[in-house]
Amino acid sequence: MTRPTTGSLRVDGATLHYEVRGRGPLLLLIPGGTGGAAAFDGVADDLAAQYTVAAYDPRGMSRSTLDDSGAEQFVAEHADDALRMLDLLSPGEPARVVGVSSGAIAALHLLTAHPERVERLVAHEPPVVEVLPDASAHRALVARVQETLRSRGLAPAMAVFAAGLSKDGDSGEPQAEAGLPPGAAARAEQTTAGLPYFVGRIVPGFMSYAPDVHRLKALSDRLVLACGQDSHGELPYRAAAFLADALGSDLLHFPGGHTGLTTHPAEFGKLLREAFRRP
């Protein structure tokens, strides 16, 4: 793997750690969950053959620190962080953007708020559950997760959350996806450290976000909504598919499930390149 150039960017209330590799037009990668910029390690080098590839740790995750460690988190603030990265690395020029999971939610807000800065966005499984007809049930899920976190701790809260995301509501302990490449398996221990912050503040802040569907429809020529081919029936898939239908857009299927970026990096990177070549 090519060693990237690293830097830090001061934004309102936080300092962001970012990594850049390659040459060409900018491709900004916005991670979800607790993975940070390292979540894209499996695809970044390949993409860097065509693009200047930039990835960063979202505020409060990994090496990106918050001024106030207890600050509430908002989608609009995370989207503004992405905008500041674009202003730093691609001033005056629109860029290609990839967002996954919660990072895809921030990317959708970036597109609606600053469409002139986004040439094309690939949003993989944004869990925008507020678009669903049964959104109230998912608000109740988030409330149960938060109450479980407060009363019983992280592991039980993660079990409740995983059951709510699954196809069948299985209430068992969340299972790791099989077949992780060696690099991803080595990172798993590091990403676990970010779970209390993710479950306690990112989940409630992001799963209550309602995207501007009318605005997105007007910008749908710049948006590719994507899902994992193994994710059918799971909550993030349902939300992304419902949004695609509301926009009158096709849904692009990537290999693997919600974490296909990690489990199938070569195929994932290939499809990303194809998505950006689409007319």
N, C-alpha and C positions, 0 to 999 in steps of 0.2 A: 504494500500500500504506500502511495506517495505521501510524504509528510507534508501536511498543509501549512500555509502561513496562518498564524493565529493573531488575534487582536481583541481589544475590548472597546465597547461603545457605551458611552454614558447616555442614558435615557432618563426620563422622569421617574424617579423612585427606584432605579435599578442600574446595574452595570452588566451589560451583556457580553458574554464570551462568544466569539465567532471564529470560523475557520474558512479559509479560501484556498482553492486549488484550481489549476487549469487556466485556459485562456479562451477568449471569445465572449459572446454576449452573456449577460448575467443570468444564472439560474439560481434562485433562492429556494432553499429547502427548509421547511418549517416542521419540526418534529412534533409528535403528540406523545401522550403518556409521560413516562419518566425517562425516556431514552436520551434526550438531548441530541446534540449534533452527531454523536457517535452512532445514532440509529441509522444514519445514512452511509456509514463506512463501507458497506457492501456494494453500494452503487456509485459513490462519489467519484472514484477514480475513473470508472468507465465513462461517466457523463462528462468528466473534465477533458476528455479528448475533443469535445465540441464546444464546451461552455466554460465560463468562469463560474465555478460551483461554490456557492457560499451556504454554509449551514451554521446554526447557532443554537445555544442552549436557551430556551425560553426563560423569562425572568423567574427567579426562585428555584430553578432547576440546575443541578450539577454545578457548573462553574459560573453561572449568572446569578449574582447576588442581589437581594432586595435591601433597600435602606431600612425598611421596617419589615422584619421577618414575619410579622403577623398580619400584614396588609391583605385586605380582601382583593380578590382577583376578578378582573373584568375583561371580556372579549375585546372590547374596543381598545383597551390599553395594550393588550398583546398585539392587536393588529397595528397599532401605532408603532410598536417596537419594530415590526416587520417593515413598516414604511421608513423608519429611520435607517434600517439596514439598506434599503433600496437607495435612499438619498446619499448614503455614504459610498456605496459600491457601484451604483449606476445612476449618477446624477443626471437628470434631464432625459433619460432614456427609459422607456418601459421595459420590464423584465419578465421573464418566464418564472413562474412560481409553482412549487409543489407543496401541498400541505397534507399531512396524514392525521387522522383521528381528531383530537382536540386542536392540533395545528391546522387542520383543514377548516375548522370553524373560524379560527383567527384569519385564515386566508380568504374565506368567503366575505368576512367583514372588510378586509383590505380591499377586495375587488369592488364592493358596493360603495365604499367611502372614497376610494381613490382609483377609479378605473383607468385613469390616464397613466398610471404607474405600472399597470399589469397588461402585458401583451397576451398571455394565456396562463390560466390556472388549471392545474390538475389537483382536484380535491378528492382524496381517497378516504371513503367511509367517514365523513363528518357526522357525528352523532347529534344532528340537529332535531332532536325529538319533539320540539315544539311544533314542527310542521305536521306531525302525525295526528290522525283523528283521535287516538287514545292518549294524547299528551298528558292528560291529568293523571293517568296511571303511572307515567314515568316521573312526574313531579313527586308523586307519593314514594316511588322507589328512591329518588335522591334523598328525600326526607328520612326514609328508613335507614339508608346508608349513613347519613350524618348522625342520627340518633344512636345507631349501633356503634359507630366510631367513638362517640362520647361515653357510652355506657359500658361497652364491652371490649373496645380496642380495635386495632388495625386488622388483624386476621379475620375476625368475624365480619367486620364491615366489608372487607374485600370479598368474602364469600357471598354476602347479600348482593353486592354490586355485580359480581360475576353471574350469579343466578339471574339477575334482572336483564343482563345483556344477552343471555343465551337463548336458543331457539325454544326450549321446552320448560324454562323456569326451574331447571334442576338446582336444588338448594345445596348441593354438595360443595366441597372445597374447590376453588378454581384450579384448573389443571394447566400446566405449561404446555404450549404447542410443541409437538414432537419434531425432531429432525433439525434442531437449531445448528447452523454452521458453527465451527469452533470459536470464531471471534465473537459471535453473538452470545454463546454460552458463557464466555469469559466476562462479558459485560453485565450479565444478569444480576450478579451480586451488587454491582455498583448502582444499577437502576432501582434496586429495592429500597435504597436509602431515600429516594424521592417520593415513595408511596404515601407517607402521611400528608405531605403537602399536596400531592395530586388528589387524593381522595377527599381531603378536608377542605380544599379551596378551589382547585381547578374543576373538579366534577360539579359542584353546585353552581359555580360561576358560568361554566360553559354549557351545561345541559339545560340551563334555563334560557339560553339565548335563542331568540326567534329571528331567523334571517329575513331580510326584506325580499320576499319572493318576487314582487313586481319589478323591483330594481334588478334582481338577478335575471329575470326573464329578458329584460332589455339588453343585458350584457351576456346572454347565453352563448354568443358566438366566441366568447373568450374563455368559457368555462367548460371543463371536462370533468364530469362527476364519475367517480370510479368506485368499484367495490371488489372484494375478494370473491373468487368463484366458489370458494368453500364457505362463504359467510351467509348464504341464503337463510332467511328467517331470523337471523340475529338482529338485535336492536340497531346497531349502527348501519347495517345493510338496509334495513327497512326504512330508516330515516333518509338515507341518501337516495334510495330508489324512489321513494315518494316525492322527494324534491325534484329529481330528474323528470318524473312524470308531470309534475306541476309546471315545469319549465318547457315541456315538450322536447326534452333532450334524450339522447341515447345514454345508456349506462355502460361504461367501459369496464370489462372484467379483467382483473389482474389475477395472477396465480396465488394460491394459498388463501388464507382467511384474512382476518383483521390485521394480523401481523405479517402479511405476505412480504412486506419490505425486508423483514428480517429472515424469514424462512426460505424465500425464493429470490435472493437479491439479483442474480443475473437476469432472470426472466423479467423481474420487476423493472430493472433499468432499461431493458430492451423496449418494453412497452411504453415507458416514459418517453424515450426518444421518438417512438412512433407517434405518440399523442401530440408531441410538439410539432411534428411534421404534417399533421392533418391540416387540410385546407379550412 
